[in-house]
Amino acid sequence: MGSQNKHDGKHWFVLHFIRPTITARPQTYIDTFNRDIARVELFAPTIKPAQIVDGQVVFKERLLTYHYVFVKGTLKDVKELCATQGNGFSLLVDRGSEKRYGIVSDSAMHSFRQIARLYDNTLPFYNIADIALEEGDLVEIVDGPYAGLSGTFMPKSRSSKGNLVIAATAAIGTVLWDIEARYIRILRFARDTRRQYDQLEAFIQKLLPVMRKFHAGEALAEKDKSQLRVFCTRMEVVAPDNHKFEAKLLGTLMCAQHILGDIRAAQHSASRFQRRRKAVTNQWTQALISLFAAIMQGNTDSLTETYRKISGTEGKLTASQTQLLDEYRYYLRQ
């Protein structure tokens, strides 16, 4: 068990509630417990239990009238509530947590309450023990009916959608299915995955032709602007652990934001970039960021010296390096 001070304040605890009688209501027992002074708070939506089996949702009948409820209070008060004979409450042990008991963060509870409102006071609960949450990004939904919810986004392979998992404990939580990736803002990247690197490279491939249009003074198509907006919304607040990657991301962001005319956001990204620019030591990344700056400033003559450096690179070039050279040649011919 973790140190006691982790439980000194009030927290939301996940409790089992097994009805002592068919008509028993958890609120009745809470009101009795709070008769002299309000010590605990109850949130008891209808729980809809299910399991995820091979990626599919399976509902299974339970032998008991089984329920989860959420009670906010100090550990001492919640233990006393559960020790009261005949009320049906018991603490849920969370074997995947150092806190020992099932404790839900305030942000997760905010999400659970919002989901319950959307589901007519029903909260779909799943066995999430087999979901590798560490492989997902921590995100916030910024649009659509679930706007404001935060959780772990598990992207679907070869799809623009994914599932949002909001964990109550290591083993149980709620899942929102088929959330559009364009509706999410990344708060923290998953550790030990290359997904963020792949996402940035894929976007740069889309940004380069848009930069040509912008430099030529052409009107951007709605598809172009939409791609830039989605990327900026998704990436504008995340702070990656890798400073080299963060600098490259911020350089890309400020260029996309500048093209969209979002000058305030571009200035904010530029300010963040200044704190990370010394982390960039790779000449090709430096050349990419120099290209972004030249397009924003409308001064492609500044690219000449950088082009000399990268065009003299020996050995076989990668596809992205070859494309960057092509971009330099395009602007220097103008």
Buried (B, 14 or more C-beta within 10 A) or exposed (E): EEEEEBBEEBBBBBBBBEBEEEEBEBEEBBEEBBEEEEBBEBBBBEBEBBBBEEEEEEEEEEEEEEBBBBBBBBBEBBBBBBEEEEBBBEBBBBEEBEBBBBBBBEEBBBBBBBBBEBBEEEBBBBBBBEBEBEBBBBBBBBEEEBEEBBBBBBBBEEEEBBBBBBBBBBBBBBBBEEBBBBBBBBBBBBEEEEEBBEBBBEBBEBBBEBBBBBBEEEEBEEEBBEBBBBBBBBBBEBEBEBBBBBBBBBBBBBBBBBBBEBEEBBEBBBEBBEEBBEBBEEBBBBBBBBBBBBBBEEEBEEBEEBBEEBEEEEEEBEEBBEBBBEBBEBBEEE
